[in-house]
Amino acid sequence: MKKFLSIIFVLFITASVSAQELDVIVTVNYEQLQTIAKEKLEKFQQQVQDYFNSNKFTNGNWEGEKIKCTFNVFFTSSDNSTKYSGQVVITSQRPIENLQTHSLMLNILDNSWSFKYEKNQAMYFNNADFDGLTSFLDFYAFLIIGFDMDSYYPNGGTDYYNKASDLSVRGASSPYAEGWQSTSSTYNRRVLMDNILNARYQQFRQDYFDYHYNGIDLYNNPQTKKEALTNIAKLVLNLDKAKDAIDPRSVLMKVFFDAKSGELADYLKSYWDKSIFEKLKKIDPPHLSKYDEAEAEAEGTIE
């Protein structure tokens, strides 16, 4: 459901909107842990899932359906007491207007999560204090909501990005600093938030909105397909123009293309100027094979 709604319709649905924003499925892999550590985590999966799905991370009424997400935890170590470390794969999706399919918004591998956890400990939403466990969950809740909102409103996710950024700053000075401090690693929470909120990426965020709201949401309507393709391509063309100012190796660019490379390639097979694939390959070399394949399939296509 489009979040750009008439005032009348907004008022009509206010009574029926979901209080919570997220619909998260959590899976946990304990295989690398010793038996004693596994036993202490008996209820961890359900607790994390309930935390995401029961808490409210925004202030207003949430319009439309909940954001479908997955949170896959792979524990890597434990001191068999209360300290745990792990990796997490986070995904989120967004419905495409008038279709039964969804668009992948995030597909992140975060390999630096450490925290303390007592068996059966309660998890409370408390934004005032930083906690290695729940603040990490809050960070991704805000990030997921921010990306979703940016796809429905120009710069619509800023409030949630600011909250996630605040957590990244506090995390960097906490006992769980790994992953929160700025580093040159390919993925880093602090650097991601610095990228998103940097003025250099404001055009990208506008194009991100147009890519979704005025692009893929309009693509399947024959009357607006050309406009949709123009807006989808605009994101790539503007990134190509700004390549001297924007580092294509930035964390934000990695996060975007890790989620969107396949989708971009599929849509742009219908774009009338096939040279756009050469631009894509320069902007996003890690996914070059996808673009090569799409370009080969698009050869000879006339729109």
Number of C-alpha atoms within 10 A of each C-alpha: 12 14 15 12 11 9 8 8 10 16 11 11 13 13 10 12 16 16 19 18 25 24 18 22 18 19 17 16 15 18 12 14 18 13 11 11 20 18 14 17 18 13 13 22 18 14 17 21 18 16 19 25 18 15 16 18 19 15 7 8 17 19 19 16 17 20 17 18 23 19 22 18 21 20 21 18 17 20 11 15 13 13 14 19 17 19 17 19 16 19 21 24 21 21 19 19 17 12 9 7 11 13 16 19 21 24 20 18 15 16 19 18 22 23 18 14 18 12 14 12 12 10 14 9 16 11 13 8 10 17 20 17 17 19 22 20 17 22 19 18 22 23 24 26 23 21 25 22 19 21 24 19 18 17 20 19 22 19 15 21 25 18 17 25 24 15 25 28 17 18 23 17 13 15 11 20 18 18 21 23 19 18 13 10 9 11 21 21 28 23 22 23 22 18 17 21 16 10 11 13 19 15 15 21 23 17 25 25 25 24 25 24 25 22 25 22 21 22 22 15 12 10 10 15 18 18 15 25 22 19 24 26 20 18 19 21 17 13 22 17 11 17 13 9 10 17 13 18 13 15 23 21 21 20 18 17 21 19 20 17 18 15 14 21 21 18 17 21 24 19 21 15 12 19 10 18 23 14 17 21 16 13 23 19 15 14 16 17 11 18 25 16 13 21 20 11 13 19 11 9 11 11 9
